[in-house]
Amino acid sequence: AETPLLELHGVTGLKLKGFKLEGQKRLDDLVVISGRCAGVTLEDLHCDAFKKTAIRLRQYGAESARPVSLLRVRTTTAGNKDAEASVLLEAGGVRFNQDVRIMDCRFEGPAKAAIVLDGPTDDVLVQRNRFFRRKGKGAEAGGDFESLKEFVTDVTEGSIFPVRNSLILAYQHAIARYDVDGFRIDTLKFVERD
């Protein structure tokens, strides 16, 4: 594997904003953050076409007042079904994954997982992220569904299904707002049975 596009070790206070990082399906990892990197922020990045992970945090520990933050990061695998994860928090030995914020991000697959926590964690916040399994041209060949993205509706936060609940609220709003009498959902066969 080739060297990541961005490798940070022991850096503090860096803010990287508004870039597209393109791996051309050759790089295992696009961004690697290791050591204590207090206050590092990746914001409005688009990480595309990686082989294993878009962002890998290794044996990381910051300080709660200055966490590592991933804000509005978008990851796309460019159809790589072997991608491990968009974000991998990887602790080793007696180290912890700690003081990390992953907020308002968008993870588009396919990938084995959007976020992987490998090892002990402390003060890791994952909030208001969007998860998709694939980007268009999925299981349906042609027809109305060829360009649709698939929501990952089976994601849970405890006993709550945030994606499903958001869809239900959207339909409730449409019915209430527009006084809808009837309703057709063509993709019901793709919704989990539970």
N, CA, C and O of each residue as an XYZ file, in Angstrom:
776
protein
N       0.835     -1.195      0.000
C       0.000      0.000      0.000
C       0.871      1.246      0.000
O       1.988      1.252      0.517
N       0.340      2.272     -0.580
C       1.070      3.533     -0.653
C       0.850      4.357      0.607
O      -0.022      4.049      1.420
N       1.647      5.400      0.760
C       1.549      6.309      1.894
C       0.224      7.072      1.845
O      -0.226      7.431      0.756
N      -0.419      7.333      2.997
C      -1.666      8.105      3.012
C      -1.456      9.514      2.436
O      -0.335     10.022      2.411
N      -2.528     10.121      1.983
C      -2.433     11.496      1.488
C      -2.115     12.470      2.611
O      -1.430     13.470      2.395
N      -2.611     12.181      3.809
C      -2.370     13.050      4.960
C      -2.079     12.174      6.168
O      -2.882     11.309      6.518
N      -0.931     12.394      6.807
C      -0.564     11.650      8.007
C      -0.182     12.643      9.093
O       0.746     13.434      8.928
N      -0.913     12.594     10.214
C      -0.677     13.505     11.327
C      -0.282     12.693     12.554
O      -0.971     11.743     12.927
N       0.823     13.068     13.176
C       1.247     12.389     14.395
C       1.647     13.451     15.422
O       2.584     14.217     15.197
N       0.929     13.492     16.557
C       1.253     14.421     17.628
C       1.037     15.886     17.264
O       1.636     16.770     17.876
N       0.191     16.147     16.279
C      -0.102     17.526     15.856
C      -1.211     18.084     16.736
O      -2.146     17.359     17.076
N      -1.128     19.350     17.109
C      -2.200     19.963     17.904
C      -2.733     21.200     17.197
O      -1.989     21.938     16.552
N      -4.042     21.410     17.335
C      -4.678     22.635     16.882
C      -4.829     22.812     15.385
O      -5.189     23.907     14.954
N      -4.578     21.815     14.576
C      -4.694     21.939     13.121
C      -6.152     21.871     12.705
O      -6.904     21.034     13.204
N      -6.563     22.757     11.784
C      -7.904     22.700     11.204
C      -7.744     22.618      9.690
O      -7.175     23.515      9.068
N      -8.249     21.541      9.107
C      -8.206     21.336      7.668
C      -9.641     21.389      7.164
O     -10.489     20.614      7.606
N      -9.912     22.314      6.231
C     -11.296     22.555      5.834
C     -11.412     22.684      4.314
O     -10.596     23.335      3.661
N     -12.456     22.042      3.770
C     -12.839     22.272      2.388
C     -11.973     21.619      1.325
O     -11.753     22.218      0.272
N     -11.477     20.420      1.562
C     -10.646     19.728      0.580
C     -11.320     18.454      0.109
O     -12.160     17.888      0.808
N     -10.943     18.002     -1.093
C     -11.312     16.662     -1.551
C     -10.034     15.847     -1.608
O      -9.061     16.245     -2.249
N     -10.041     14.706     -0.936
C      -8.914     13.787     -0.934
C      -9.312     12.572     -1.758
O     -10.259     11.869     -1.405
N      -8.607     12.317     -2.844
C      -8.945     11.278     -3.801
C      -7.874     10.197     -3.790
O      -6.714     10.468     -4.098
N      -8.261      8.958     -3.435
C      -7.304      7.858     -3.353
C      -7.134      7.055     -4.619
O      -6.234      6.220     -4.706
N      -7.994      7.294     -5.617
C      -7.946      6.601     -6.908
C      -7.920      5.075     -6.757
O      -7.365      4.375     -7.604
N      -8.513      4.570     -5.690
C      -8.587      3.131     -5.384
C      -7.208      2.493     -5.258
O      -7.069      1.285     -5.447
N      -6.178      3.295     -4.938
C      -4.825      2.770     -4.773
C      -4.341      2.854     -3.338
O      -3.470      2.080     -2.938
N      -4.888      3.780     -2.550
C      -4.406      4.000     -1.190
C      -5.262      3.244     -0.184
O      -6.491      3.296     -0.245
N      -4.611      2.534      0.750
C      -5.357      1.856      1.809
C      -6.099      2.873      2.665
O      -7.299      2.730      2.896
N      -5.392      3.902      3.139
C      -5.956      4.933      4.014
C      -5.682      6.304      3.393
O      -4.594      6.555      2.875
N      -6.684      7.189      3.452
C      -6.460      8.545      2.944
C      -5.869      9.449      4.014
O      -4.967     10.240      3.736
N      -6.380      9.330      5.250
C      -5.909     10.152      6.364
C      -5.592      9.230      7.530
O      -6.396      8.365      7.878
N      -4.408      9.413      8.140
C      -4.040      8.672      9.345
C      -3.678      9.694     10.420
O      -2.803     10.537     10.223
N      -4.364      9.606     11.553
C      -4.088     10.478     12.693
C      -3.637      9.571     13.830
O      -4.350      8.640     14.205
N      -2.454      9.839     14.381
C      -1.945      8.982     15.444
C      -1.323      9.826     16.545
O      -0.991     10.995     16.349
N      -1.173      9.195     17.722
C      -0.628      9.922     18.870
C      -1.644     10.892     19.450
O      -2.829     10.838     19.120
N      -1.182     11.758     20.297
C      -2.068     12.755     20.917
C      -2.163     13.965     19.998
O      -1.179     14.678     19.803
N      -3.324     14.198     19.443
C      -3.544     15.274     18.465
C      -4.677     16.178     18.931
O      -5.716     16.256     18.275
N      -4.493     16.846     20.032
C      -5.540     17.679     20.625
C      -5.946     18.805     19.677
O      -5.102     19.494     19.104
N      -7.255     18.974     19.528
C      -7.793     20.090     18.767
C      -7.701     19.957     17.259
O      -7.960     20.931     16.553
N      -7.344     18.796     16.738
C      -7.306     18.620     15.291
C      -8.744     18.514     14.776
O      -9.552     17.758     15.315
N      -9.054     19.286     13.719
C     -10.395     19.294     13.146
C     -10.305     19.071     11.648
O      -9.573     19.775     10.952
N     -11.047     18.096     11.154
C     -11.229     17.887      9.723
C     -12.665     18.281      9.426
O     -13.603     17.670      9.937
N     -12.834     19.304      8.600
C     -14.166     19.878      8.377
C     -14.429     20.044      6.888
O     -13.559     20.485      6.137
N     -15.638     19.686      6.470
C     -16.062     19.817      5.076
C     -15.085     19.154      4.111
O     -14.764     19.717      3.065
N     -14.611     17.954      4.463
C     -13.742     17.188      3.579
C     -14.572     16.170      2.811
O     -15.595     15.691      3.299
N     -14.121     15.846      1.612
C     -14.697     14.740      0.852
C     -13.571     13.746      0.620
O     -12.606     14.053     -0.080
N     -13.685     12.565      1.196
C     -12.690     11.504      1.065
C     -13.258     10.452      0.130
O     -14.294      9.858      0.427
N     -12.592     10.210     -1.001
C     -13.160      9.360     -2.038
C     -12.161      8.310     -2.518
O     -10.952      8.541     -2.535
N     -12.692      7.161     -2.904
C     -11.965      6.095     -3.604
C     -10.772      5.565     -2.815
O      -9.654      5.518     -3.329
N     -11.010      5.165     -1.567
C      -9.980      4.551     -0.732
C     -10.153      3.035     -0.756
O     -11.239      2.533     -1.045
N      -9.074      2.305     -0.451
C      -9.150      0.843     -0.457
C      -9.641      0.276      0.864
O     -10.468     -0.635      0.865
N      -9.146      0.798      2.008
C      -9.527      0.252      3.317
C     -10.309      1.253      4.159
O     -11.462      0.996      4.505
N      -9.700      2.392      4.493
C     -10.388      3.392      5.325
C     -10.145      4.798      4.794
O      -9.086      5.101      4.245
N     -11.144      5.643      4.969
C     -10.969      7.050      4.616
C     -10.148      7.746      5.703
O      -9.191      8.461      5.404
N     -10.528      7.534      6.961
C      -9.835      8.181      8.085
C      -9.566      7.122      9.148
O     -10.485      6.452      9.618
N      -8.297      6.980      9.521
C      -7.878      6.000     10.530
C      -7.254      6.767     11.692
O      -6.291      7.512     11.504
N      -7.806      6.584     12.898
C      -7.235      7.165     14.113
C      -6.598      6.033     14.892
O      -7.271      5.065     15.246
N      -5.298      6.146     15.167
C      -4.554      5.060     15.825
C      -4.097      5.472     17.210
O      -3.526      6.548     17.390
N      -4.353      4.597     18.211
C      -3.874      4.793     19.582
C      -3.963      6.256     19.981
O      -2.970      6.890     20.340
N      -5.137      6.750     19.910
C      -5.353      8.172     20.016
C      -5.808      8.570     21.411
O      -6.589      7.849     22.033
N      -5.347      9.675     21.899
C      -5.840     10.242     23.142
C      -5.592     11.732     23.124
O      -4.446     12.167     23.015
N      -6.622     12.505     23.226
C      -6.463     13.964     23.244
C      -6.803     14.455     24.634
O      -6.364     13.867     25.622
N      -7.556     15.492     24.726
C      -8.068     15.995     25.997
C      -9.479     16.448     25.725
O      -9.755     17.005     24.663
N     -10.380     16.221     26.662
C     -11.795     16.453     26.399
C     -12.095     17.888     25.984
O     -13.052     18.118     25.244
N     -11.321     18.840     26.430
C     -11.549     20.235     26.049
C     -11.130     20.489     24.594
O     -11.583     21.453     23.978
N     -10.271     19.628     24.052
C      -9.779     19.801     22.681
C      -9.787     18.463     21.938
O      -8.727     17.900     21.664
N     -10.979     17.952     21.612
C     -11.057     16.641     20.961
C     -10.636     16.706     19.494
O     -10.535     17.787     18.914
N     -10.395     15.540     18.906
C     -10.294     15.438     17.454
C     -11.718     15.461     16.930
O     -12.574     14.722     17.417
N     -11.980     16.316     15.928
C     -13.339     16.474     15.422
C     -13.390     16.209     13.926
O     -12.591     16.742     13.156
N     -14.341     15.380     13.529
C     -14.670     15.180     12.123
C     -16.039     15.814     11.918
O     -17.044     15.293     12.400
N     -16.083     16.936     11.203
C     -17.311     17.711     11.033
C     -17.671     17.792      9.556
O     -16.869     18.238      8.735
N     -18.870     17.363      9.228
C     -19.370     17.412      7.853
C     -18.385     16.776      6.866
O     -18.157     17.299      5.775
N     -17.814     15.652      7.263
C     -16.933     14.895      6.372
C     -17.802     13.959      5.544
O     -18.702     13.308      6.075
N     -17.536     13.892      4.259
C     -18.254     12.977      3.372
C     -17.263     11.935      2.866
O     -16.172     12.276      2.409
N     -17.646     10.667      2.950
C     -16.796      9.601      2.412
C     -17.571      8.822      1.368
O     -18.751      8.522      1.547
N     -16.898      8.501      0.282
C     -17.471      7.678     -0.775
C     -16.431      6.629     -1.159
O     -15.245      6.936     -1.279
N     -16.877      5.401     -1.349
C     -15.946      4.306     -1.621
C     -15.717      4.077     -3.106
O     -14.901      3.230     -3.472
N     -16.398      4.791     -3.955
C     -16.274      4.620     -5.413
C     -16.519      3.166     -5.815
O     -15.843      2.631     -6.694
N     -17.490      2.541     -5.162
C     -17.885      1.178     -5.503
C     -16.994      0.081     -4.952
O     -17.169     -1.083     -5.313
N     -16.044      0.415     -4.088
C     -15.136     -0.583     -3.526
C     -15.838     -1.356     -2.410
O     -15.958     -0.856     -1.291
N     -16.297     -2.555     -2.702
C     -17.025     -3.367     -1.719
C     -16.112     -3.947     -0.652
O     -16.598     -4.470      0.351
N     -14.793     -3.866     -0.846
C     -13.850     -4.401      0.133
C     -13.410     -3.357      1.151
O     -12.615     -3.667      2.038
N     -13.908     -2.126      1.045
C     -13.535     -1.087      2.007
C     -13.943     -1.535      3.410
O     -15.049     -2.037      3.612
N     -13.040     -1.349      4.376
C     -13.311     -1.774      5.751
C     -14.267     -0.822      6.449
O     -15.265     -1.250      7.029
N     -13.958      0.482      6.394
C     -14.776      1.466      7.103
C     -14.462      2.858      6.600
O     -13.362      3.122      6.114
N     -15.435      3.747      6.718
C     -15.163      5.149      6.427
C     -14.257      5.729      7.498
O     -13.300      6.441      7.193
N     -14.563      5.422      8.762
C     -13.758      5.894      9.896
C     -13.428      4.704     10.778
O     -14.314      3.939     11.159
N     -12.146      4.549     11.103
C     -11.698      3.468     11.981
C     -10.961      4.075     13.161
O      -9.934      4.731     12.986
N     -11.482      3.857     14.366
C     -10.803      4.261     15.596
C     -10.139      3.018     16.145
O     -10.816      2.078     16.563
N      -8.815      3.007     16.145
C      -8.047      1.806     16.398
C      -7.142      2.014     17.614
O      -6.153      2.743     17.546
N      -7.491      1.368     18.718
C      -6.655      1.438     19.926
C      -5.758      0.219     19.949
O      -6.100     -0.820     19.384
N      -4.624      0.339     20.594
C      -3.724     -0.802     20.685
C      -3.159     -0.905     22.088
O      -2.956      0.113     22.751
N      -2.903     -2.111     22.547
C      -2.326     -2.306     23.878
C      -3.217     -1.735     24.959
O      -4.394     -2.084     25.050
N      -2.662     -0.862     25.775
C      -3.419     -0.271     26.880
C      -3.964      1.101     26.515
O      -4.475      1.807     27.384
N      -3.871      1.489     25.272
C      -4.351      2.803     24.820
C      -5.857      2.803     24.639
O      -6.488      1.751     24.535
N      -6.427      4.011     24.605
C      -7.860      4.200     24.418
C      -8.103      5.059     23.192
O      -7.278      5.901     22.837
N      -9.259      4.836     22.539
C      -9.800      5.808     21.597
C     -10.587      6.778     22.466
O     -11.581      6.390     23.081
N     -10.161      8.018     22.524
C     -10.871      8.941     23.401
C     -10.891     10.345     22.837
O     -10.046     10.740     22.035
N     -11.897     11.083     23.293
C     -12.064     12.491     22.942
C     -12.118     12.691     21.436
O     -11.302     13.411     20.859
N     -13.094     12.041     20.809
C     -13.308     12.146     19.369
C     -14.754     12.554     19.137
O     -15.661     12.047     19.796
N     -14.968     13.470     18.198
C     -16.302     13.914     17.800
C     -16.478     13.623     16.319
O     -15.690     14.085     15.494
N     -17.513     12.854     15.978
C     -17.852     12.570     14.586
C     -19.276     13.079     14.401
O     -20.234     12.445     14.842
N     -19.405     14.234     13.745
C     -20.705     14.903     13.712
C     -21.060     15.399     12.313
O     -20.214     15.917     11.583
N     -22.335     15.225     11.960
C     -22.904     15.742     10.715
C     -22.170     15.234      9.478
O     -22.059     15.948      8.482
N     -21.674     14.011      9.541
C     -20.936     13.421      8.424
C     -21.879     12.603      7.550
O     -22.998     12.275      7.945
N     -21.399     12.286      6.358
C     -22.175     11.491      5.407
C     -21.278     10.366      4.907
O     -20.227     10.616      4.316
N     -21.701      9.121      5.148
C     -20.910      7.951      4.788
C     -21.658      7.161      3.724
O     -22.736      6.626      3.981
N     -21.078      7.091      2.523
C     -21.704      6.374      1.414
C     -20.902      5.128      1.098
O     -19.683      5.191      0.940
N     -21.581      3.995      1.005
C     -20.925      2.731      0.753
C     -20.931      2.369     -0.703
O     -21.185      3.219     -1.556
N     -20.656      1.125     -1.001
C     -20.628      0.025     -0.053
C     -19.343      0.006      0.760
O     -18.290      0.436      0.290
N     -19.440     -0.488      1.966
C     -18.291     -0.714      2.842
C     -18.753     -1.711      3.897
O     -19.952     -1.903      4.097
N     -17.806     -2.337      4.563
C     -18.167     -3.287      5.610
C     -18.832     -2.582      6.787
O     -19.705     -3.152      7.442
N     -18.420     -1.333      7.060
C     -19.031     -0.530      8.126
C     -18.753      0.944      7.858
O     -17.784      1.285      7.179
N     -19.594      1.803      8.385
C     -19.342      3.240      8.272
C     -18.303      3.664      9.312
O     -17.336      4.353      8.986
N     -18.508      3.248     10.564
C     -17.595      3.600     11.651
C     -17.259      2.326     12.423
O     -18.150      1.557     12.785
N     -15.974      2.112     12.670
C     -15.535      0.962     13.461
C     -14.781      1.467     14.681
O     -13.849      2.262     14.556
N     -15.187      1.004     15.863
C     -14.471      1.282     17.103
C     -13.743      0.002     17.480
O     -14.366     -0.971     17.902
N     -12.431      0.003     17.328
C     -11.628     -1.182     17.584
C     -10.799     -0.949     18.844
O      -9.753     -0.302     18.794
N     -11.267     -1.476     19.967
C     -10.569     -1.296     21.234
C     -11.371     -0.435     22.182
O     -12.459      0.028     21.842
N     -10.830     -0.217     23.384
C     -11.536      0.570     24.404
C     -11.763      2.009     23.957
O     -10.934      2.594     23.262
N     -12.898      2.569     24.366
C     -13.217      3.952     24.025
C     -13.607      4.727     25.270
O     -14.077      4.165     26.259
N     -13.397      6.033     25.190
C     -13.788      6.932     26.275
C     -14.091      8.284     25.664
O     -13.236      8.871     25.001
N     -15.297      8.785     25.881
C     -15.719     10.095     25.396
C     -15.624     10.206     23.876
O     -14.991     11.121     23.348
N     -16.258      9.270     23.184
C     -16.372      9.313     21.728
C     -17.829      9.634     21.411
O     -18.732      8.907     21.825
N     -18.059     10.723     20.677
C     -19.409     11.173     20.350
C     -19.642     11.010     18.850
O     -18.888     11.545     18.037
N     -20.687     10.272     18.489
C     -21.103     10.095     17.103
C     -22.518     10.643     17.026
O     -23.434     10.108     17.651
N     -22.697     11.730     16.244
C     -23.977     12.435     16.310
C     -24.372     12.996     14.948
O     -23.536     13.541     14.227
N     -25.649     12.858     14.600
C     -26.272     13.439     13.407
C     -25.550     13.083     12.102
O     -25.368     13.942     11.240
N     -25.147     11.837     11.961
C     -24.488     11.386     10.739
C     -25.492     10.683      9.844
O     -26.521     10.196     10.313
N     -25.190     10.631      8.557
C     -26.058      9.965      7.592
C     -25.293      8.800      6.975
O     -24.113      8.911      6.643
N     -25.999      7.678      6.831
C     -25.381      6.463      6.336
C     -26.131      5.963      5.110
O     -27.357      5.855      5.130
N     -25.404      5.660      4.051
C     -25.973      5.081      2.843
C     -25.188      3.831      2.495
O     -23.979      3.773      2.719
N     -25.872      2.823      1.945
C     -25.172      1.596      1.554
C     -24.470      1.741      0.223
O     -23.362      1.233      0.049
N     -25.082      2.411     -0.700
C     -24.467      2.528     -2.012
C     -24.952      3.799     -2.701
O     -25.921      4.431     -2.282
N     -24.263      4.140     -3.744
C     -24.587      5.340     -4.505
C     -25.147      4.916     -5.857
O     -24.391      4.680     -6.799
N     -26.464      4.819     -5.951
C     -27.114      4.519     -7.213
C     -26.742      3.189     -7.830
O     -25.880      2.471     -7.323
N     -27.402      2.867     -8.935
C     -27.170      1.645     -9.709
C     -26.987      0.430     -8.818
O     -26.026     -0.327     -8.954
N     -27.935      0.262     -7.901
C     -27.834     -0.818     -6.922
C     -28.430     -2.109     -7.434
O     -28.136     -2.539     -8.549
N     -29.264     -2.723     -6.625
C     -29.792     -4.053     -6.906
C     -30.735     -4.058     -8.102
O     -30.814     -5.053     -8.823
N     -31.436     -2.981     -8.317
C     -32.378     -2.904     -9.431
C     -31.630     -2.563    -10.707
O     -30.812     -1.643    -10.712
N     -31.888     -3.274    -11.774
C     -31.277     -2.956    -13.070
C     -32.266     -2.121    -13.860
O     -33.322     -2.607    -14.266
N     -31.921     -0.870    -14.073
C     -32.788      0.017    -14.834
C     -34.015      0.412    -14.046
O     -34.060      0.263    -12.825
N     -35.015      0.918    -14.756
C     -36.268      1.304    -14.115
C     -36.119      2.511    -13.223
O     -35.124      3.232    -13.299
N     -37.106      2.732    -12.380
C     -37.158      3.915    -11.522
C     -36.095      3.921    -10.434
O     -35.747      4.989     -9.931
N     -35.572      2.764    -10.059
C     -34.719      2.679     -8.876
C     -33.230      2.745     -9.178
O     -32.418      2.710     -8.254
N     -32.849      2.839    -10.450
C     -31.440      2.743    -10.811
C     -30.578      3.818    -10.150
O     -29.422      3.553     -9.821
N     -31.106      5.008     -9.951
C     -30.275      6.093     -9.430
C     -30.516      6.389     -7.951
O     -29.961      7.353     -7.424
N     -31.325      5.588     -7.274
C     -31.633      5.849     -5.868
C     -30.520      5.388     -4.941
O     -29.849      4.390     -5.205
N     -30.332      6.121     -3.859
C     -29.432      5.692     -2.805
C     -30.254      4.912     -1.786
O     -31.441      5.177     -1.599
N     -29.623      3.966     -1.141
C     -30.318      3.164     -0.150
C     -29.956      3.649      1.248
O     -28.780      3.698      1.607
N     -30.956      4.004      2.027
C     -30.731      4.377      3.410
C     -30.397      3.139      4.225
O     -30.936      2.063      3.967
N     -29.526      3.276      5.192
C     -29.239      2.171      6.111
C     -30.223      2.328      7.266
O     -29.945      3.008      8.254
N     -31.369      1.688      7.122
C     -32.455      1.888      8.072
C     -32.352      1.020      9.313
O     -33.124      1.194     10.256
N     -31.402      0.080      9.325
C     -31.297     -0.796     10.491
C     -30.272     -0.307     11.514
O     -29.979     -1.023     12.471
N     -29.725      0.887     11.337
C     -28.801      1.473     12.315
C     -29.571      1.822     13.583
O     -30.656      2.397     13.512
N     -29.012      1.475     14.747
C     -29.692      1.781     16.001
C     -28.807      2.631     16.902
O     -27.579      2.576     16.840
N     -29.458      3.401     17.722
C     -28.816      4.122     18.819
C     -29.549      3.655     20.070
O     -30.549      4.244     20.481
N     -29.031      2.583     20.665
C     -29.749      1.935     21.761
C     -30.926      1.191     21.171
O     -30.743      0.325     20.316
N     -32.133      1.511     21.613
C     -33.330      0.874     21.067
C     -34.028      1.764     20.040
O     -35.142      1.462     19.613
N     -33.386      2.849     19.648
C     -33.970      3.805     18.709
C     -33.377      3.588     17.317
O     -32.181      3.333     17.182
N     -34.210      3.688     16.291
C     -33.786      3.585     14.897
C     -33.860      4.993     14.290
O     -34.912      5.366     13.771
N     -32.785      5.781     14.336
C     -32.858      7.184     13.924
C     -33.205      7.382     12.452
O     -33.942      8.312     12.125
N     -32.699      6.539     11.554
C     -32.999      6.712     10.133
C     -34.461      6.386      9.863
O     -35.155      7.141      9.181
N     -34.934      5.251     10.403
C     -36.347      4.894     10.242
C     -37.252      5.972     10.831
O     -38.241      6.367     10.214
N     -36.912      6.437     12.015
C     -37.739      7.464     12.663
C     -37.784      8.743     11.839
O     -38.828      9.391     11.763
N     -36.667      9.114     11.222
C     -36.641     10.308     10.370
C     -37.541     10.128      9.153
O     -38.251     11.056      8.764
N     -37.517      8.945      8.551
C     -38.396      8.675      7.412
C     -39.866      8.738      7.828
O     -40.692      9.309      7.116
N     -40.186      8.156      8.970
C     -41.572      8.194      9.469
C     -42.020      9.633      9.696
O     -43.129     10.009      9.315
N     -41.163     10.431     10.312
C     -41.501     11.848     10.535
C     -41.709     12.598      9.218
O     -42.612     13.427      9.110
N     -40.872     12.307      8.219
C     -41.014     12.972      6.912
C     -42.358     12.626      6.279
O     -43.041     13.503      5.748
N     -42.743     11.339      6.334
C     -44.030     10.936      5.769
C     -45.194     11.533      6.579
O     -46.187     11.971      6.000
N     -45.075     11.551      7.896
C     -46.117     12.160      8.726
C     -46.290     13.637      8.365
O     -47.414     14.129      8.264
N     -45.182     14.333      8.175
C     -45.242     15.755      7.821
C     -45.924     15.948      6.466
O     -46.777     16.821      6.313
N     -45.539     15.121      5.479
C     -46.133     15.248      4.142
C     -47.639     15.005      4.196
O     -48.404     15.727      3.555
N     -48.073     13.995      4.954
C     -49.497     13.691      5.078
C     -50.236     14.845      5.746
O     -51.286     15.274      5.268
N     -49.685     15.347      6.855
C     -50.337     16.437      7.587
C     -50.332     17.745      6.787
O     -51.338     18.455      6.748
N     -49.227     18.054      6.167
C     -49.076     19.341      5.466
C     -49.930     19.417      4.207
O     -50.530     20.453      3.919
N     -49.983     18.321      3.459
C     -50.647     18.345      2.157
C     -51.958     17.577      2.137
O     -52.530     17.373      1.067
N     -52.449     17.145      3.299
C     -53.737     16.463      3.411
C     -53.837     15.296      2.417
O     -54.803     15.185      1.662
N     -52.839     14.455      2.438
C     -52.752     13.332      1.513
C     -53.768     12.262      1.889
O     -53.872     11.884      3.056
N     -54.516     11.774      0.905
C     -55.488     10.706      1.138
C     -54.875      9.330      0.916
O     -55.212      8.375      1.615
N     -53.976      9.232     -0.057
C     -53.362      7.950     -0.390
C     -51.869      8.122     -0.552
O     -51.360      9.239     -0.640
N     -51.187      7.017     -0.588
C     -49.745      7.066     -0.462
C     -49.158      5.802     -1.063
O     -49.664      4.709     -0.806
N     -48.114      5.923     -1.850
C     -47.496      4.756     -2.481
C     -45.991      4.754     -2.165
O     -45.289      5.738     -2.395
N     -45.529      3.639     -1.639
C     -44.096      3.483     -1.365
C     -43.610      2.302     -2.194
O     -43.845      1.146     -1.844
N     -42.922      2.609     -3.310
C     -42.478      1.568     -4.231
C     -41.346      0.715     -3.678
O     -41.150     -0.414     -4.127
N     -40.610      1.230     -2.724
C     -39.421      0.521     -2.257
C     -39.651     -0.216     -0.941
O     -38.685     -0.550     -0.254
N     -40.882     -0.472     -0.578
C     -41.200     -1.140      0.679
C     -40.524     -2.517      0.769
O     -40.178     -2.960      1.864
N     -40.337     -3.183     -0.348
C     -39.713     -4.514     -0.303
C     -38.274     -4.477      0.189
O     -37.723     -5.519      0.542
N     -37.638     -3.277      0.222
C     -36.260     -3.170      0.689
C     -36.161     -2.833      2.173
O     -35.059     -2.808      2.720
N     -37.272     -2.578      2.830
C     -37.262     -2.224      4.256
C     -37.193     -3.504      5.079
O     -37.868     -4.485      4.766
N     -36.376     -3.497      6.132
C     -36.253     -4.663      7.000
C     -37.606     -5.018      7.588
O     -38.409     -4.128      7.867
N     -37.870     -6.285      7.777
C     -39.176     -6.768      8.236
C     -39.481     -6.424      9.687
O     -40.649     -6.336     10.066
N     -38.454     -6.229     10.502
C     -38.730     -5.955     11.918
C     -39.159     -4.522     12.090
O     -39.438     -4.091     13.208
